[in-house]
């Protein structure tokens, strides 16, 4: 089977679809990997690294797509890439079709593309094996990002996250106790901040309480309690998401007005629409803006800040599925591997994911 690794074209996306170590595994299994020139350069992987792993370096995206049975990417395909799609090709990446341009769905249909969204690959136990590692990275980076934005020179409240004797630490509120929320909670707690976690899943809150030995405050997530917590938050982390669908809007503009002036909001659900009415996607070059005197950080691809780690995280997670797809063939792999089947958004152009279909107002085909 031929795998194509194109260079990411979305602004400030520094990750690459597969690291050289994963390419080596595919080549050793008897498969061909075509890597676009400089595809991994921003993650610290040069063309020679890929050649040594057995890949063929090609010098245009047209080749990386045109000669591949399966295209492995990070970001959702951009409009400039549509012309490279090959009929009946398979594309794997973070898709987030629920908030994508309708044109992408139309092109997937037109070219009979089988598309598998990393954010919708779902195991029986409810875990998301491709989304989880990126959520871990985003959660663990949260104190670094928030601490920087809270600096006086950035217009923040000028509060040290972990305080000093005689001066209390920052109050951090985390909405969502999933993988991202859990990792953010652990990172802020280890940093010395005072952390409160909200979720509507009591079992998730019980796990937080048990893991942190009762040292984290928890609240059931309803509008009353969210508003209550917002009023004392120096930092708010929003991470509530629905696999394949749009993130729920939990915080209105009016609710936002109750926050402390120059408080920080990290809306880390922004890649699926965001949890705040006032959120809009930003990028790593211009990551923040101010609404209602609250600093918003709404970067969809936070792991791209650490592109080498982020690339390894994706590679490690997707490689077992790629090996099985190559061994069984795409159709058989989708049929036999249930979590992969759950991740399929389109099969030969037909929209089959019910969550995605609902989010974009269409009906999924069975």
N, C-alpha and C positions, 0 to 999 in steps of 0.2 A: 504494500500500500504506500502511496506517496503522500507525505505530509508537507504542507506549506506553512512557513512562519514569516509573514510579512512584517515590515517595520510599522510600528504604530504611528498613525498620522494625526490623531487628536491632539490638540495643543497640550503640551506639558505632560504627556503620558510617556513616562520614561521606562516603563516595564516592557518585557518581551514575553511572547507567548510560551516559549520553552527555553530553559537554561541549557547550556551545553551538556550537562550531565544527563538530562532527560533525553536529549537528542541521541547521545551515545547508547542509551538503553534501546531506543527504537531501531537504531542502525544495527546493533548487535542481534536484534530479533529478526533482521532480514528486510527492514523497510528503508525507504528512501526519504530523506528529509531535505527540503529546499528552504534555505534561509536567505532572506533578502539582505543585501549588503548593509552593514551598520545597524541591523535590527536590534542588536543587544548592546550597542555601544554605551548608552546612558546607564545601563545596569552593570557596566564593567565587563561585558563579554564582547571581545573583538571577533572579527571574522575568522581569524586564525584559530581561536578557541573552538569555533564551530567546525572548522575544517578538521581539526584534530579529533573531534568527536565523530567524524564521519559524514558530516553534512556537506551538501553542495551549496556554495554561496552563489546566489543569483543577483543580478544588478538592477532589477526592476520589480515593482510590486506585481506587474502584469505576469511575470514569470512565476513568482511565488504562489499566485493564485492559479494561473493558467495551467500549471503542470501538476497541481495537487488534487488528490481525491478528497483530502480533509485539510481544512485551513484551521490553524490554531492561533487564536488572537487573545488579547487582553480586553481592550475596549470594544464597545459596540461599533460595527462597521460604519464609517463615515460616508457621506454622499459621494465623495471622490473615489471611493473604493467600489461602488456598485458596478461600475463598468467592467470590473475584473472578475465578477462572479461567473462561474461556469455552470451550465445546466446540470442539475442533479448532484451538485457538490454538497459536501457537509461542512458547516462552519460552527466552530465552538468558540464562545467568548462570553463575557458578561454582556447580556443583551438588553435587559430592562425595557422590553418592548412596550410595557404599560405607559412609559413616559417618552417613548421614542417618536421620531417623526413617522407619520403614517406612510410616508414614501418607502421606508425600509420594509415594512410588512408587504407592501405592494411588489417590491423588487424580489423579495424572498419567494413570493407566490409566482411571479412571472418566470423566474429562473429555476423553479422547482427545487429550491434549496431546502435541505434538511438542516435546521438550526437547533443547537443545543445551548441553552443559557446556563452559565455557571451558577447563577443565583437561584435556579429552579431545580438543580439536581438535589434530590431529597431522599434520605435514607428512611428506613422503617421507624427508627427511633426519633424521627423528627429533626435530626441534624442535617446541616447543609455542608457537605464536605468540601465544596469549592468556595463557598462564601465564608465559611468559618475562619480560615486562616487570614483572609483579608480583613475580616471583622476584628480578629485578634490584634492585628497590626494597628488598625485605626484606634481601637480601644486603648492599647498600650501607649500610643503616641499622644493621646488626649491631654495628659498633664503638660507635656512639652509645648503643645500648641496653645493651650489655655494659659499656661504660665507666661508665655511670650506676649500674648495679647493683653494680659492683665498689667503688663508693665506700663509705668507712667509715660514712657517715651512713645508707646503705641496708643496712648489715649485711654488706657484702661484705668481700673480703680486703684492701681498701685499697691496691690496686696500680694504678699508672699504666700504662696500656696500652703506651705507648712508652718507659717508663723514663726515666732520666737518666744522665749519665756516672757510673759507679760503682754503679749500681743497674739490674739487668737488666729488660727489658720483660716484659710478660705472655706466657705461653705459651698459644697459641690452637690448638685442634684442630678441624678442620672435617671432618665425615663427609659425604661426597657431593661429587663434583666436577662436578656439573651446573651449570646457570645460577646458581642461588642460591649454591651452594658456591663457584663461581668468583668471583662478585662479592663474597661475604664475604671470600674469600681476598685479593682485590685490595685491598679496603677496609682490612682489618686490616694487611696488608703495608705499604700506603702510610701507615698510621698509625704504623708502627714496631714492631708486635708481632712476636713469633717465631711463625710459622705452620707447622703440619703438616697435610697433607691426606690423607685416606684414601678410597679407592674400590676397588671390585672390578673396575672397567674400567681396564685398564692403559693403553689408548689415551688415556683422559681424564687419567690421571696424567702421561703423556708430554706432553700439551698444557700442563698446568700447569707442568711442568719447563721446557719450551721457552719459554713465554710469560714466565716469571719468571726466565729465564736461570739456572736451577739454584739460586735463592735460597730456594726453598720446599722443605721436606722432604716427602717423600711416602711413604706406606705402603700396601701392599695391604690392603684391608679384609677381615679375618677376625676371629673372636672374640678370638684371641690378641693381634693387633695393636691392635684397638680397646681392649682392656683395658690394654695397655701404654701407649697414648697417654693414656688417661683418667687414669692415675696422676700424670702430670706437667702436666695441663691446668689452667690458671687459668680458661679459658673453653672451653666445648665447644659447637660449632654442629652440630646434627643436621639434615640436609636430604635424607635418602634417601627417595624417594617412587616410586610406581608409578602412571602415568597411569590414572585411573579406578578404581584399586584402593585397598586399605588400605596404608598405609605399613608397612614391615617393622619389627618390634620388634627392635632390635639391641642394646639395653642393658637388662639385667635390674636389679632392685633390688640384688642381690648385687654386680653389677659397679659400680653406682653408689657403693656403700660404699667403693670403693677410691679415690675422688676426694678431692682436698684439701678440707678443711673450708671451707665458704662459697665454694667455687668456683661458677661460673656455667654453667648449661646453657640454651641457647636452642634449644628444640625447634621448629624452623620447618617441620617436617613435620606439625604438630599438626592442620592443616586436613584431613588425610587419615588421622588417627588417632594420629600421633606415632611417634617412634623409640625412646622410652623407656617401660619398663613403668610408671614412676612419673609419667608425664605426664598431665595433664588440661587441657582447654581453659580459658583464662582470658580476660580482656578488658582493654581499654586503661585502664579505671579501676582495676582490681586485677590487674595483669599478672603478678605473681610469687607464688610460694609456696615453702616449704622442705620438702624430703623428704631424709632421711638426711643432714641438715646441708649439703645442696647447694641453691643457689637455682635454681629453675626458672622460666623465662619461656616461656609457652605460648600466646601470642596468635595466633589463626588469621588475623586480618586486619591484619597489621603495616602494609601500605601505607595503611591508613586513618589512620595518624598523620600522613601527608602527603597529605591527601585530594585536593587540587588536582592534584598530580603524579600521584597514583594514578588519578584520573578521566581525565586526559588520556591516560595510558598505555593504559587499557582502550579508550577511544574511538578512539585512533589505530589500535589493533590490530583492533578488530571492525568498524570502518566499511567497509572494502573488502568484507567478507562481507555486510554488510547491504545495500550497494548492489547486489551481485550477486543476493541473495535477492529484492530488490524488482524487479530487472530480469527475472529468470527465473521467479520464483515459488519458494516454499519447496521443493516436491517436486523441481523440476528443478534447483535449486541444489544440493540434497543429492546428487542423482544425478551432477551434472557436476563438482562441486568435491570432490575426494576427501578433502582434509583436513577439510572441513566434515562430510562423511559420517562420518568417523571420530569426530567429536565428538558425534554424535547418540546420546543415551541412550535416548530413547523416540520412536517414530514413531506418531502417533495413538494414544498410550497403550500401545503394545506395546514392551516392553523389548527393545532390539536390540543394546546394547553388551555384548560378551562379557566384558570385564574387570569391568564393573560387576555384571553378572549373577552372575559367579563370586564376587565379593566379598560379595554379599548372599544367596548360596545359592539363586539361581534359574537358570533356563535361558533364554538369550537366543533370541528368535525371529529367523529369517532373513528 
